Structure formats: C-alpha cells, structure tokens
Amino acid sequence: MIDYLALGLTHVLIVIALLRIFARGELDREEVLADPPVEPARPTPRAARRRRRRKEGGDA
C-alpha cells in the first residue's frame, strides 16, 4: 500500500510540475535577445595623438 502511495504521489507531483511549466506564457513567445554590448575599438595611434593635442589646448 505504501509503495503505491509513494509511487502515485511522485507521479502526481511530476504532472503538477509539468502543467505549471507548460502553462507559463514565456513558452509561447520567441523574443530575440539583445546583442551583447560591443566594446569600442582601441583608437589608432594617430587618433590618440589628435585627441591629446585637442585636450592640451595650447597657450590660452
């Protein structure tokens, strides 16, 4: 008797878990995930020199 009760209880719990999973709304939609953020490319040495020149400001 206890064997049937334990077996039946585990199967009922599995069915309940499956019903809860399949009832979720997230399973009905296919959303495209956003692309991961892209790291900016390293500036070339020429661009870095230009940026440094602009920051110095000269004799103001």
Residue pairs with C-beta under 8 A, 6 or more apart in sequence:
21 27
43 51
